[in-house]
C-alpha cells in the first residue's frame, strides 16, 4: 500500500469526494481531510487520492474499500514481477570465443549458444582475444 496516496498521506487540508453515479462522476463540496477521515471506518474503507482538485490546496479523493485496494496492490506487484521476469529473459547474452579455444571448450560454448537460442534470447558471439590468455599459433588458427 506504500505506492498509493491514501488517508493521512494525502497532503492537502481540503478534499472533495468523487461520487460515481450512473450519469457520471460528481464532486461533493470541499471538506476537511481530518473530518472525512473521522467519518469513515479505517478497517473497511480508505481515502485514495484521485487527482488534484480545482484549487491547489484541494484534492479529489475516492472512498475505496480496503479489500479492493489490497487487490489492486497485489495485481500491481504481480505485473511488476512479470515485467521484471520479461526483462531478465530478454537480456542479451554474450559468448566470447577466441582462436585459441580448445575443442571441448568450443563444444561447451556451442551447447550454451543452443540453450540460449532455445530460450528465445538474443546472443552475441564475440571473436576476440581476452587479456592474459594465450595466443593461438598459426597452425591452430588455420585448423579452425
N, C-alpha and C positions, 0 to 999 in steps of 0.2 A: 504493500500500500504506500510505500515511500515515494513512488512515482506519481501519485495522484495528489493534487492540491485539495485537501479535504479539511473540514472543520476549522480548527484553530490555525491551520497552515495558510488559510486564506488571509491575505494581508490587508484587506480593506476594512474600514469601520462599518460601512453600509453595504447591504446586499439586497438584490431583488431576486425573488424565487421565480424560476421559469416553470410555468404550468403547461403541461402538454394536454391539449384538448383536440377533439376530432377536427375542429375547424382551423387549427393552427396553434402555435405556441403563443402564450401571453405572459407578460411580466406583472408580478404583483408590485405593490407600492414599496419603495425602499424601506428596509427595516434594519435595525442594528443587528450586527452579526451575533453579539452576545445574547440578545433576546431570542433570536431564532434558534441558537444552539441550546438554550434552556428549554425551548418548546418541544424539541424532538427527543426521542429516546435513543441514546447513543448505542445501545445494544442492538437496535433494529435498523436504524437509519443513520446516514451521514449526509453532510452538505458537501457537494462536489462543485468546484469552480468550473463553470461552463465557458465564460468569457468575461472580458471587462465590460462594464455597463456603459451607459450613455455619458456618465461622468467618470473621470479618472479615479475618484475615490469611492466608486460604487462598483461592485462585482455582480455578475449574473451567476446564480447558483441553481443547482437542481437537488432536490431531496431524493437520494438514492438508497435503496435497501442495501444493507451491509453485505448480504449474500451475493447480490448482483455485482457489487464492486469487487468482492473476492473472486468471483468467477471471471470477471474481466481481467483482473490482475494475473490469475493463473493462465488465462489464454494468452496474455501478452508475454508472460515468461516462456510459455511453450513456443510461441512464434520466434522469440529471440533465440531460444535454444536451437530451433530448426534452422534459423538463419546462420547461426554460428557453425552448425554442422555442415551446412552447404558451403560456407566459406572455407572450411577445413578441407572438404572433399575437392573443391575446385582449385585448390592451390596448385601451382606448377611444381613439378618435380624435376630435379636436375641430376643427371648421371654424368660423372666425369670419367672419361676414358683417355688413356694416352697410348702412345705407340709401344711402350714397354710393358703392356699388360700381359699377364700370363694367361694361358688357356683356361684354367679353372676360374680365374677372376673374370674373364670375359664371359664365360658361361653364366656365372652368377649375375653379372650386370644385365645380360640378356633376359634372364628369368625375372629380375626386378622390373625391367622395361615392360615385359609382357604383363606382369601383375598390375603395374600402374595403368597400362592401357586398358586392361580389363575393368579396372575401377572407373574408367572414364576420365582419367586425369590427363593433363597436358604434360608431356615430357620433353625436356630439352636435353640433348646429348652434347656435352662439351668435349671437344677433342683438344686437349691442352695438357701440357706437362705441368705437374704440380711442383712446387718448390721442394727441395730436398729429396727428390725422387730420382732414381737412376734414369739416365737417358737410354733410349733404345739404340742398339747398334744398328748399323746399316743393314746387316743381314736380317735382323728381327723386323725392321721396318719393311723390307722387301717381301718377307714371308706373309705379313698381314695384308 
